[in-house]
Amino acid sequence: MFRRSSLLSLAFFAVLLTLLGLLGYKIYLSFFKDTFEALHAHQIERIEARLQGREAFSFAVVGNVRNSIGVFERRMIPALNRSGVDFLISAGNVVSGGGEDNYQALYGSMRRLQIPYVLTFAEEEESEFGSFRFYDMFGPYFYSFSAGEARFIFLDVTGKTPLAWQLRWFEDELEAVRARGERAFVFLGEPVLPAQRQGEARASGLARHPDFLGDFLALVAEHPVAAVFSPSQRVLDRRRVGETWFVTTGGGGGQLLSGKDSFYHFVRVEVDAQGVDVAPVKMEQAPGRLLRMLEGLWFLIYSLFYVGYLNFLLVVCVVALVAIRLYKAVFMEKNYYRDFSHPAAEDAPQPLRVMMFTNNYLPFIGGVPISIQRLAHGLQRQGARVLVVAPEYGTQTDEEEHVLRVPSLLNWGRNGDFRLANVLSTRIAVATRAFRPNVIHVHHPFWLGSLGLFIGRRLRIPVVFTYHTRLEQYAHYVPLPGLLFRNFIAHYLVEHFANKCDGVVVPTYSAEEYLHVIGVRSQILVRPTGVDCEAMQQADPETLKRLRREHGGGGETLLVSVSRLGREKNIDFMLEGLAWVRRHSEAPFRLLMVGDGPERPRLERRIAELGLQDCVELVGSVEPAAIPAYYQICDAFVFASKSETQGMVILEAMAAGLPVVAVRASGIDDVVQDGVNGYKTPEDVAEWGTRVIRLLEDEQGRKDLAARARAFARDYDVLRVSEDVAGFYRRLMALNARRVRSG
């Protein structure tokens, strides 16, 4: 039985996925959906064919349809199909907005019409970037055509086309009409008579161009214009000025206004040799003013939902997401205090079977793979069974039976070091059933780590997460805005994932403090990655002699740094610090930079720019087993990374008897005791360089720091750390068993 919070979380993510799907579909409609184009060209050809050789004909005019379904599509189109008119003209505002969905809905409605049609470009057609869609789907904003000894002229008064240019074109059109002995019908998106413009809230565009209105009316009066049609706010107004009908029509759909002139209708225009007759054709509607208003409101709501159902669903999804979040924030019982009821480890006596999940592992050289390997070996030496689930690299050996390699879907990085494992591989399911883990330990809060969390929850066994890496320092590797990832996504990901786990292992107390600050409430064990102190102090004497000849034959003080050559390791700062040391000290030194990475070509250029070619050597990638020898031939360890959660290489260097100079950061602060086993400084070139000079020039002080560093590292021996982690597993297993028994 799911808890209420679990059901709400499922609902939240279901609605979120729906919302993302709807947004994706909206984008698809706008950019990728095959659409109709230049419909006016085809419709005008149909009109010309219908009226060829005829002097008498009829057509209908509608205004302010606004994507009406209940009135226009369900009632008016069938009436138009039965009416016998030859074609239909929209006086404007046939859509309720220029969005892609509105134009698609209009096309669907017009396909029910059995007669040809053309549209006037007006305010609603232009809104929401609709002008681009109108031009692509129908044609130009202002245009004209002749049929049945009449000229049909359409003007654009939205502001997309200059009115001065249209006025000259309009005059030329009317002169041609007079020369051919035709009559003209004119359509534009706003009323032009002052009496018809009164009360029209939307008729504001032409109000800014009184000269155009005056010139337009003068041209109409001087030429054979039979009628001028404009959309109105659902009101019919027809009046004759001289020989010209001026008609505003707004009964094509939507909610009606109160008053006798507001009703659903289209205007029927009869044309013959005797003249032009203009008459409204009313649609049936409910009796009584109240019922008509309710009917109009219903048609409006119906049309909005039918046409803009995507927008409607988007709004519903957003409201649902907010409602679920508010409910969880206000009404769900919360306990912001950590659970200190740690059961005794004896409550979980069964042998440990630990299944670990990691996104990278040996032969990839890095702090996380080495940390996992050491913990796995330490647990095995205590009798635990361990299975590490890791990506397949192609170059790994099959010597370690406790590693399950998962095929990679994608490789990237300078040498293909980063592998995206196939989380759907059947190997994982088969291995899980065979191994029967009683603890899941994940080392990343995503991908294989997420799979491990899923498996642990399905098996109802404890899930432990080790917070190895400060994700926000890796924003430059993520295809997202850097500030967004660094300031929000990275912290949210860690907090959200850690709270889903039963326990979290962190290497330092500063890392524990960080987790508490971002809201992690799971059980936390503070234990760094163990160091094999004995291995760090042993090396083949011949190997040491060879390395000294290769890297330090000049008698200079040897510095070493072990780090991946990535931007997050702050190596540029360290190089600038060494350049500062060269300028302020005569003491000879040489830095061995052990490690490789994508920044190597750029760092080589930077070393040359700083003139450090003779004292900085990029050694490259070194097998983990060979690293202790590099520590032992050197005199001090230097470091500048701020992305570490524990600085495992610093503990290794201390175990090998090297004092440390590092930049103060969360993973360094708990390990380096300033003036005791090394120095930690702010990220300041002069301060960092001053401490390096102190080590170079004070040999006795360097030896004293080295002795204290070696003693400090003994507390972090891998056996002690693995014992503490195993005890943590057992406490979580006992706590989980109690929780399962209690339901």
C-alpha positions in Angstrom: 0.0 0.0 0.0 1.5 3.3 -1.1 1.7 6.1 1.4 -0.2 9.2 0.6 3.0 11.1 -0.1 4.1 8.4 -2.6 0.8 8.7 -4.4 1.1 12.5 -4.5 4.6 12.2 -5.8 3.4 9.8 -8.5 0.6 12.2 -9.4 3.0 15.1 -9.4 5.4 13.5 -11.9 2.5 12.1 -14.0 1.1 15.6 -14.4 4.6 17.0 -15.0 5.2 14.5 -17.8 1.8 15.4 -19.3 2.6 19.1 -19.1 6.0 18.5 -20.8 4.2 16.4 -23.5 1.7 19.1 -24.2 4.4 21.7 -24.4 6.3 19.5 -26.8 3.2 19.0 -28.9 2.7 22.8 -29.0 6.3 23.2 -30.3 5.7 20.5 -32.8 2.5 22.3 -34.1 4.4 25.6 -34.4 7.5 24.4 -36.1 7.2 20.9 -37.6 3.6 20.0 -38.5 2.9 19.9 -42.2 0.4 22.6 -42.8 -1.8 24.1 -45.6 -0.5 27.1 -47.6 -1.8 29.8 -50.0 -5.4 28.7 -49.6 -6.7 32.0 -51.0 -5.3 31.2 -54.4 -7.3 28.0 -54.6 -10.5 29.6 -53.1 -10.4 32.5 -55.5 -10.1 30.2 -58.5 -13.3 28.4 -57.2 -15.1 31.7 -56.9 -14.1 32.8 -60.4 -15.2 29.5 -61.8 -18.6 29.7 -60.1 -19.3 33.3 -61.3 -17.9 33.0 -64.8 -20.3 34.5 -67.3 -22.8 35.4 -64.6 -24.1 38.9 -63.8 -26.2 37.9 -60.9 -24.8 36.1 -57.9 -24.9 36.1 -54.1 -22.4 35.8 -51.3 -22.4 35.8 -47.5 -20.4 37.9 -45.1 -19.6 37.0 -41.4 -17.8 38.9 -38.8 -16.2 38.0 -35.5 -16.5 34.3 -35.8 -13.6 33.9 -33.3 -13.2 30.1 -33.8 -16.8 29.6 -32.8 -17.8 25.9 -32.8 -21.3 25.9 -31.4 -22.6 28.8 -33.5 -20.4 29.0 -36.6 -19.4 25.4 -37.2 -22.5 23.6 -35.8 -25.2 26.1 -36.9 -24.1 28.6 -39.4 -22.1 26.5 -41.8 -25.0 24.0 -42.4 -27.2 27.0 -43.0 -24.7 28.5 -45.4 -24.5 25.2 -47.3 -28.3 25.2 -47.7 -28.6 28.9 -48.4 -27.6 28.8 -52.1 -25.0 31.6 -51.8 -22.0 31.3 -54.1 -19.2 32.0 -51.6 -18.4 33.3 -48.1 -16.3 36.2 -47.0 -15.1 36.8 -43.5 -15.1 40.5 -42.7 -12.3 39.9 -40.0 -11.6 38.3 -36.7 -12.5 34.8 -37.9 -10.0 33.4 -35.3 -9.8 34.1 -31.6 -6.1 34.7 -31.8 -3.2 34.1 -34.1 -1.9 30.9 -32.4 -1.2 27.8 -34.4 -4.0 25.9 -32.7 -6.6 28.5 -33.7 -5.6 28.5 -37.3 -5.6 24.7 -37.4 -9.1 24.7 -35.8 -10.3 27.3 -38.4 -9.1 25.1 -41.2 -11.0 22.2 -39.7 -14.2 24.2 -39.5 -13.9 25.6 -43.0 -13.5 22.1 -44.4 -17.2 21.6 -43.5 -18.1 24.5 -45.8 -19.2 23.4 -49.3 -18.7 26.8 -50.9 -15.4 28.7 -51.4 -14.4 31.4 -49.0 -11.8 34.2 -48.4 -10.8 36.0 -45.3 -10.1 39.6 -44.3 -6.8 40.2 -42.3 -7.9 41.9 -39.1 -6.7 42.3 -35.5 -7.2 38.7 -34.2 -5.6 37.2 -37.4 -2.5 39.4 -36.7 -2.2 38.8 -32.9 0.2 36.2 -31.3 2.5 36.3 -34.4 -0.5 35.2 -36.4 0.5 37.4 -39.3 3.2 34.9 -40.3 0.7 32.1 -40.2 -1.9 34.0 -42.2 0.6 34.9 -44.9 1.8 31.3 -45.1 -1.6 29.6 -44.9 -3.8 32.0 -46.9 -1.7 34.7 -48.6 -1.0 38.5 -48.6 -2.6 40.8 -46.0 -4.2 43.1 -48.7 -5.3 41.8 -52.0 -8.1 41.9 -54.6 -9.8 39.8 -57.3 -12.5 40.1 -59.9 -15.5 37.8 -60.4 -19.0 38.3 -61.8 -18.4 41.8 -63.0 -17.4 42.9 -59.5 -14.1 43.7 -57.8 -13.5 42.5 -54.3 -10.9 44.6 -52.4 -9.3 43.7 -49.0 -7.3 46.2 -47.0 -5.0 45.6 -44.0 -5.6 48.1 -41.2 -3.7 46.2 -38.5 -0.5 48.2 -39.0 1.4 45.4 -40.7 1.2 47.2 -44.1 1.7 51.0 -44.4 -1.7 52.7 -44.9 -0.2 55.4 -47.2 0.9 52.7 -49.6 -2.4 50.9 -49.5 -4.3 54.1 -50.1 -2.5 54.7 -53.4 -3.1 51.0 -54.3 -6.7 51.3 -53.3 -7.2 54.4 -55.5 -5.7 52.6 -58.5 -8.0 49.6 -57.9 -11.1 51.9 -57.8 -10.0 53.7 -61.0 -9.7 50.3 -62.7 -13.2 49.3 -61.4 -14.7 52.5 -62.9 -12.9 52.0 -66.2 -14.2 48.5 -66.6 -17.7 49.5 -65.5 -17.7 47.1 -62.5 -18.8 47.6 -58.9 -16.5 47.2 -55.9 -17.0 45.5 -52.6 -14.5 46.6 -49.9 -13.5 44.7 -46.7 -11.3 46.0 -43.9 -10.8 45.0 -40.2 -12.4 48.1 -38.5 -15.5 50.2 -39.1 -14.9 53.4 -40.9 -18.0 55.5 -40.4 -17.9 57.6 -37.2 -21.3 56.4 -36.1 -20.3 52.8 -36.5 -17.0 53.3 -34.7 -18.7 54.6 -31.5 -18.5 52.0 -28.7 -16.0 49.8 -30.6 -13.3 49.2 -28.0 -11.1 47.4 -30.6 -11.5 50.1 -33.3 -8.5 52.0 -32.1 -6.0 51.4 -34.9 -7.6 53.7 -37.4 -8.4 56.3 -34.7 -4.6 57.1 -34.9 -4.9 57.8 -38.6 -7.8 60.3 -39.2 -6.3 61.4 -42.5 -6.6 57.9 -43.8 -10.2 57.6 -42.8 -11.0 60.9 -44.5 -9.2 60.0 -47.7 -10.7 56.5 -47.7 -14.3 57.8 -47.4 -13.6 60.4 -50.1 -12.4 57.7 -52.5 -15.4 55.5 -51.7 -17.8 58.5 -52.4 -16.1 59.2 -55.7 -16.1 55.7 -57.1 -18.6 52.9 -57.7 -18.3 51.1 -54.4 -21.4 49.0 -53.7 -20.6 48.1 -50.1 -18.0 48.4 -47.3 -17.9 45.6 -44.8 -16.2 45.5 -41.4 -16.3 43.3 -38.3 -18.1 44.6 -35.2 -18.5 43.5 -31.5 -21.3 41.1 -32.3 -23.6 43.9 -33.5 -25.2 44.3 -36.9 -25.3 47.9 -38.3 -26.1 48.6 -41.9 -26.6 52.1 -43.3 -26.5 53.6 -46.8 -24.3 56.7 -47.5 -24.9 57.9 -51.1 -24.8 54.8 -53.3 -22.7 52.7 -50.8 -23.8 50.3 -48.1 -21.6 50.5 -44.9 -22.1 47.2 -43.0 -20.6 46.1 -39.7 -21.4 42.5 -38.7 -20.4 40.7 -35.5 -22.8 37.8 -35.1 -20.5 35.0 -36.3 -20.0 33.4 -32.9 -19.2 33.9 -29.3 -21.1 35.6 -26.5 -23.8 38.1 -27.5 -24.2 41.6 -26.2 -27.5 42.9 -24.8 -29.7 44.8 -27.3 -31.9 44.2 -30.3 -29.0 44.5 -32.8 -26.9 41.8 -31.2 -27.9 38.3 -32.5 -26.2 35.5 -34.3 -26.3 36.1 -38.1 -24.6 36.3 -41.4 -25.2 39.0 -44.0 -26.5 37.8 -47.4 -25.6 40.0 -50.3 -27.6 39.7 -53.5 -26.0 41.2 -56.7 -27.8 41.6 -60.1 -28.2 44.1 -62.8 -30.6 46.2 -60.8 -28.3 46.7 -57.9 -27.1 45.3 -54.6 -29.3 44.1 -51.7 -27.9 43.6 -48.2 -29.9 41.6 -45.6 -29.1 39.8 -42.4 -30.0 36.1 -42.0 -30.7 35.3 -38.3 -29.7 32.1 -36.6 -32.2 30.5 -34.2 -31.5 31.2 -30.6 -33.1 30.7 -27.2 -36.1 32.9 -26.3 -35.7 35.6 -23.7 -32.7 37.8 -22.9 -31.4 35.7 -20.0 -31.5 32.5 -21.9 -29.8 34.1 -24.9 -27.0 35.4 -22.7 -26.6 31.9 -21.1 -26.6 30.3 -24.5 -24.0 32.7 -25.7 -21.8 32.1 -22.7 -22.0 28.4 -23.2 -21.1 28.7 -26.8 -18.1 30.8 -25.8 -16.9 28.3 -23.2 -17.5 25.4 -25.6 -15.5 27.1 -28.4 -12.6 28.1 -26.1 -12.3 24.5 -24.8 -12.7 22.9 -28.3 -10.3 25.2 -30.1 -7.9 25.9 -27.3 -8.0 22.5 -25.6 -4.2 22.4 -25.6 -4.0 25.7 -23.7 -6.8 24.5 -21.4 -5.0 21.3 -20.6 -1.8 23.3 -20.0 -3.5 25.5 -17.6 -5.1 22.5 -15.8 -1.7 20.8 -15.5 0.0 23.9 -14.1 -2.9 24.4 -11.6 -2.6 20.7 -10.6 1.1 20.9 -10.1 0.7 24.0 -7.9 -2.1 22.4 -6.0 -0.1 19.2 -5.3 2.9 21.2 -4.1 0.7 23.4 -1.9 -1.0 20.4 -0.4 2.3 18.7 0.4 3.7 21.9 1.8 0.7 22.8 4.0 -1.2 19.6 4.9 1.4 16.8 4.8 2.9 16.1 8.2 6.6 16.9 8.2 9.5 16.1 10.6 12.5 18.3 10.0 14.6 16.6 12.6 16.8 13.6 11.8 15.8 10.2 13.1 18.2 9.4 15.9 16.7 6.0 16.7 19.6 3.9 15.6 18.9 0.2 16.2 21.9 -1.9 17.4 23.8 -3.5 14.6 23.1 -6.9 16.3 19.5 -6.6 15.1 20.9 -7.4 11.6 23.2 -10.4 12.0 23.0 -11.8 8.4 26.2 -11.6 6.2 26.5 -8.4 4.2 25.8 -8.7 0.5 26.4 -5.2 -0.9 25.5 -4.2 -4.5 27.2 -1.0 -5.6 26.2 1.2 -8.5 28.6 3.7 -10.1 28.7 5.7 -13.4 32.5 5.3 -13.6 35.0 2.8 -12.4 38.4 1.4 -13.1 40.2 1.4 -15.5 39.0 5.1 -15.6 41.4 6.8 -13.2 39.6 9.1 -10.8 38.8 9.7 -7.1 35.4 8.0 -7.2 36.6 4.7 -8.8 39.5 4.4 -6.5 37.3 5.2 -3.5 34.8 2.5 -4.5 37.6 -0.1 -5.1 39.1 0.5 -1.7 35.8 0.3 0.1 34.9 -2.9 -1.8 38.2 -4.5 -0.9 37.9 -3.4 2.7 34.4 -4.9 3.1 35.5 -8.1 1.4 38.4 -8.5 3.9 35.7 -8.4 6.7 33.7 -11.2 5.0 31.2 -9.2 3.1 30.2 -10.0 -0.4 30.4 -7.1 -2.8 29.2 -6.7 -6.4 30.1 -3.4 -8.3 27.8 -2.5 -11.2 29.8 -0.3 -13.6 30.0 0.6 -17.3 32.0 -1.5 -19.7 35.2 0.2 -20.9 36.5 -2.4 -23.3 40.0 -2.3 -21.8 39.2 -3.6 -18.3 40.5 -7.0 -17.2 38.3 -9.8 -15.9 40.4 -10.4 -12.8 37.9 -8.9 -10.4 35.0 -11.3 -10.1 33.1 -8.8 -8.0 32.5 -6.3 -10.9 29.5 -6.5 -13.2 30.2 -4.7 -16.5 27.2 -3.1 -18.2 27.3 -2.3 -22.0 27.7 1.4 -22.8 25.2 3.3 -24.9 27.4 6.3 -25.5 31.1 7.3 -25.0 32.4 10.8 -24.8 35.4 12.7 -23.4 38.9 13.0 -24.7 39.6 9.3 -24.6 36.0 8.1 -24.3 36.4 8.0 -20.6 32.8 8.9 -19.8 30.5 6.0 -20.4 26.7 6.1 -20.5 25.7 2.6 -19.3 22.6 0.8 -20.6 20.4 0.9 -17.6 17.9 -1.5 -19.3 20.5 -4.2 -19.7 19.2 -7.6 -18.7 22.6 -8.4 -17.1 21.6 -6.2 -14.2 18.3 -7.9 -13.5 19.9 -11.4 -13.8 22.8 -10.4 -11.5 20.5 -8.9 -8.9 18.4 -12.0 -8.7 21.5 -14.2 -8.4 23.4 -12.0 -5.9 20.3 -11.3 -3.7 21.7 -8.0 -2.1 20.6 -6.9 1.3 22.2 -3.4 0.9 22.4 -1.2 -2.2 25.2 1.4 -2.2 25.0 4.1 -5.0 27.8 6.5 -5.7 26.1 9.0 -8.1 22.6 10.6 -7.7 21.7 9.9 -11.3 21.7 7.2 -14.1 23.1 4.0 -12.6 22.7 5.5 -9.2 19.0 6.1 -9.9 18.7 2.5 -11.1 20.2 1.3 -7.8 17.7 3.4 -5.8 14.9 1.9 -7.8 16.1 -1.6 -7.3 16.6 -1.0 -3.5 13.1 0.3 -3.1 11.6 -2.5 -5.1 13.4 -5.1 -3.0 12.6 -3.1 0.2 16.3 -3.1 1.3 18.4 -0.1 2.6 19.9 2.2 0.0 23.1 4.1 0.9 24.4 7.1 -1.1 28.0 8.4 -0.9 28.2 12.1 -1.6 31.6 12.0 -3.5 31.4 15.1 -5.7 30.4 18.7 -5.5 28.1 18.6 -8.6 27.9 22.4 -8.9 31.6 22.6 -9.7 30.9 20.5 -12.9 28.4 22.9 -14.5 30.7 23.4 -17.5 30.2 19.7 -18.5 26.4 20.0 -18.4 24.4 21.3 -21.5 22.4 23.7 -19.3 22.8 27.4 -18.3 25.8 27.4 -15.9 24.1 29.5 -13.2 20.9 27.5 -13.4 22.8 24.2 -12.8 25.3 25.6 -10.3 22.8 27.5 -8.1 19.7 25.3 -8.3 19.7 22.0 -10.2 22.9 20.5 -8.6 21.7 21.2 -5.1 18.1 20.1 -5.8 19.4 16.9 -7.3 21.5 16.0 -4.3 18.9 17.0 -1.8 16.1 15.1 -3.6 18.1 12.0 -4.2 19.7 11.8 -0.7 16.3 12.1 1.0 15.1 9.1 -0.9 18.0 7.0 0.4 18.1 5.4 3.9 21.6 6.7 4.6 24.3 8.9 3.2 28.0 8.6 3.6 30.0 11.8 3.5 33.8 12.2 3.7 34.0 15.4 5.9 32.0 17.3 8.5 31.8 20.2 6.1 30.0 18.0 3.6 27.6 16.8 6.3 26.9 20.5 7.2 26.2 21.2 3.5 23.7 18.4 3.3 21.9 19.6 6.4 21.8 23.1 4.9 20.1 22.0 1.7 17.6 19.9 3.6 18.8 16.3 3.7 17.2 14.4 6.6 18.5 10.9 6.0 20.9 9.1 8.4 24.5 10.4 7.7 27.8 8.8 8.4 30.9 10.9 8.3 33.8 8.8 7.1 36.3 9.6 4.3 37.5 7.1 1.8 40.0 4.8 3.4 43.6 5.0 2.6 45.9 1.9 2.5 48.6 3.5 4.7 50.8 0.5 4.4 50.7 0.5 0.6 51.5 4.3 0.5 54.7 3.7 2.4 55.9 0.8 0.3 57.6 0.9 -3.1 60.2 -1.0 -5.1 63.6 0.6 -4.4 64.7 0.2 -8.1 61.5 1.9 -9.2 62.2 4.8 -6.9 65.7 5.2 -8.2 64.4 5.2 -11.8 61.7 7.8 -11.1 64.2 10.1 -9.3 66.6 9.9 -12.3 63.7 10.6 -14.8 62.0 13.4 -12.9 64.4 14.9 -10.3 68.1 14.5 -11.2 69.0 18.1 -10.5 68.7 18.0 -6.7 65.7 20.4 -6.7 62.8 20.0 -4.2 60.2 17.8 -5.8 56.5 18.8 -5.6 53.7 16.5 -6.7 50.0 16.9 -7.5 47.7 14.1 -8.4 44.6 15.3 -10.3 42.5 14.9 -13.3 43.3 17.6 -15.8 39.8 19.2 -15.8 38.7 22.8 -15.4 37.0 22.0 -12.1 40.5 21.1 -10.6 41.6 24.8 -10.6 45.0 23.9 -12.1 45.4 27.4 -13.7 45.5 28.9 -10.2 48.2 26.4 -9.1 50.3 27.3 -12.2 50.0 31.0 -11.5 51.0 30.3 -7.9 54.1 28.5 -9.0 55.0 31.3 -11.3 54.7 33.6 -8.3 57.0 31.3 -6.4 59.6 31.5 -9.2 59.5 35.3 -9.0 59.9 35.5 -5.2 62.2 32.6 -4.3 65.6 31.3 -5.4 64.8 27.8 -4.1 64.8 25.3 -7.1 61.8 23.1 -7.4 60.0 20.8 -9.9 56.3 19.9 -10.0 55.2 16.5 -11.2 51.6 16.8 -12.3 50.2 13.2 -12.3 47.0 12.7 -14.2 45.4 13.3 -17.5 42.2 14.9 -18.9 40.6 17.1 -21.5 42.4 20.3 -20.4 45.9 19.0 -21.1 46.5 20.7 -24.4 45.4 24.1 -23.0 47.4 23.6 -19.8 50.5 22.9 -21.9 50.1 26.2 -23.7 49.5 27.9 -20.3 52.7 26.4 -18.9 54.6 27.8 -21.8 53.0 31.2 -21.4 54.1 31.4 -17.8 57.6 30.2 -18.6 57.3 27.1 -16.4 58.4 24.5 -19.0 61.6 23.7 -17.0 59.9 23.2 -13.6 56.4 21.8 -14.4 56.1 18.3 -15.9 52.8 16.8 -17.0 53.4 13.1 -16.2 50.1 11.9 -17.6 48.0 9.0 -16.5 49.5 6.6 -14.0 48.1 3.3 -12.7 46.8 3.6 -9.1 49.3 0.9 -8.0 52.2 3.1 -9.2 51.1 6.3 -7.6 52.7 5.6 -4.1 56.1 5.6 -5.8 55.6 9.1 -7.1 54.6 10.3 -3.6 57.7 8.7 -2.1 60.2 10.4 -4.5 58.7 13.8 -3.7 59.0 16.2 -0.8 55.6 18.0 -0.7 52.1 17.8 -2.1 50.4 20.9 -3.7 46.7 21.2 -4.6 44.3 23.8 -5.7 41.0 22.1 -6.4 37.8 23.3 -4.8 35.5 20.6 -6.1 36.5 17.9 -3.7 34.3 16.5 -1.0 37.2 14.9 0.8 40.5 15.3 -1.0 41.4 11.6 -1.1 44.7 12.3 -2.8 45.6 14.6 0.1 45.2 11.8 2.6 47.2 9.5 0.3 50.0 12.0 0.2 49.9 12.4 4.0 50.0 8.6 4.4 53.1 8.7 2.2 54.7 11.3 4.5 54.1 14.5 2.5 53.1 17.8 3.9 50.3 19.6 1.9 49.7 23.1 0.6 46.0 23.4 -0.6 43.3 26.0 -1.2 40.8 26.1 1.6 37.5 24.4 0.5 34.8 22.2 1.9 36.6 18.9 1.1 40.0 20.2 2.4 39.1 22.0 5.6 38.6 18.8 7.7 41.7 17.1 6.4 44.4 19.8 6.4 45.2 21.2 9.8 46.9 24.5 9.1 50.5 24.5 10.4 50.1 20.9 11.7 50.2 18.6 8.8 50.3 21.2 6.0 48.9 24.6 5.0 45.5 25.7 3.7 45.1 29.1 2.2 42.4 31.3 0.6 42.3 31.3 -3.2 45.0 33.9 -3.3 48.1 33.4 -5.4 50.4 35.3 -3.0 49.3 33.5 0.2 49.4 30.1 -1.5 52.8 30.8 -3.0 54.1 32.0 0.4 53.3 28.7 2.0 55.0 26.8 -0.9 58.1 28.9 -0.4 58.1 28.1 3.3 58.2 24.4 2.5 60.9 24.9 -0.1 63.2 26.9 2.1 62.6 25.3 5.5 63.7 21.6 5.3 63.3 20.9 9.0 59.9 22.4 9.1 58.9 20.4 6.1 60.1 17.2 7.8 58.1 18.0 11.0 54.9 18.6 9.0 55.5 15.3 7.1 55.8 13.3 10.4 52.5 14.7 11.7 50.8 14.2 8.3 51.7 10.5 8.4 50.4 10.1 11.9 47.2 11.9 11.0 46.5 9.6 8.0 46.6 6.5 10.2 43.2 7.4 11.6 41.8 7.0 8.0 43.2 3.5 7.3 40.9 1.6 4.9 40.2 -1.1 7.4 38.9 1.3 10.0 36.8 3.1 7.5 35.3 -0.1 6.0 34.4 -1.3 9.5 32.5 1.9 10.2 30.7 1.7 6.9 29.8 -2.0 7.5 28.4 -1.0 10.9 26.4 1.8 9.2 25.0 -0.8 6.8 23.9 -3.0 9.6 22.2 -0.2 11.6 20.2 0.8 8.4 19.3 -2.9 7.8 18.0 -3.2 11.4 16.1 0.1 11.0 14.6 -1.1 7.7 13.6 -4.5 9.2 11.7 -2.7 11.9 10.0 -0.5 9.4 9.0 -3.4 7.2 7.7 -5.3 10.2 5.6 -2.4 11.4 4.1 -2.0 7.9 
